[in-house]
Amino acid sequence: MHHLLSGYFQSAYTRSLNPLAYYPTHPPYSTKIMLYTLPELLAVLIVTCGIALQTVVGIGYGLVAAPLLYLIDPAYVPGPVLLVGFGLALMMVIRERRALRWQRVLPAIFARVPGAWCGAALLVALPQYALSLFFGFSVLTAVLLSLWRFSIPTTGTSLTIAGFFSGLMGTATSVGGPPIALVYQQQDRITARSEIAAFLLIGTPVSILMLIYKGSLDWHSAQLSLKMLPGLFLGFFLARLIDGKLKPTSAKPLLLTVSGVSALLVTVKGLTGWLGYL
């Protein structure tokens, strides 16, 4: 008993001299989930800019953010970009609901289903270097489509074709806006912006379900999406500040230049992987 008491008092005395040696300097639980790495902060910044530009100009989120995020980490594409894009489409439809004509955009929505299935099948079938090449070429094609000045009437046939290719490209690369935007090129900005958002509101979940069915969307994708959510809300708020001050005609060349350069870098990455595969 004497030895036990003396040991207890000696331990208490030692703790009083150096309490930090006996108590953890970090909490026993992990706070890692709440922290952002530098690449993740850069991803939030990219998403913020892309969301703001998409909301104001009509293009920008997928076309600009997707290739840049792919260069940071291929895991961002297509799942996390699509999940955040669905949130953007929902917010835009709520804001622009009075200018919507659901009946006109229905052919594109129906055609997105087979296109999304083909896009998800490509993701499963192609190796990583081939996906990089396909992604790079798809974004470059989207840039060229965005520069195309030919007049395409907004008819049921044109919307069906655009909806299919939007589903294919959107599911495989998360850049599905340009084909449908090409059909709306002759419409006024408010109508085009609202109806494209309506198309993406229904079409994006179709692509997400196809990715889940093919096993290309997992919990890690959901975590990346959650970490990018601040960029969604910041970008939407920023768009309210710059709407009316930023002209679409002046912003579009810069957007397409950034997208084109990013797509070229992704293509080079794919070519390097292909050469290493040989």
Disulfide bonds with the S-S distance in Angstrom:
none
